[in-house]
């Protein structure tokens, strides 16, 4: 994909996998000029679950922005095969919602160009049983952003209605590009 950053995968060795339940697969940091997306490709199917930990900011001239995710097997699925469930709070009010079918899943509320410089939103995203070919895939994530006492916190869940194993993931901003220093780390989680 033009304008995207693709993360190469590397082996950390059998001893590292045996020593910890989380194994680092890849980390991507957005460089100067930003990027339209961060893509993790050729994800091995040797883990029980995946987790992504990230910080993000958009180049869009607005306050706040949504962080989105799409997945696939071999290529990203852009069809209406996703669902989203959201619980959002801003310190004084809370709201909830659900949307299906969708062409993407919502991850979290992050910051954009009109927000305080050099601040980022955060997200921790779990992709449960990502390689199980007998079930649809379920996501859950916790994230948000702070604006000196304001901001949002999100607790979301979603699904990809496919039994295919996930071996590619795309993360992108709802508006604008991912700004420089946005960073996402992909981990594999061992389990029975």
ABEGO torsion letter per residue (X at the ends): XBGBBBBBBBBAEAAAAAABABBBABBBBBBBGEBABBBBBGBBAABABBBBBBBBBBABBBBEBBBBBBBBBGBBBABBABBBBBBBBAGABBBBBBBOBBABBBABBBBBAABBBGBBBBBBBBBBGAABAABBBBBBBBBEBBBGGBEBBBBBBBBBBBABBBABBBBBBABEBBBBGBBBBBBBBBBX
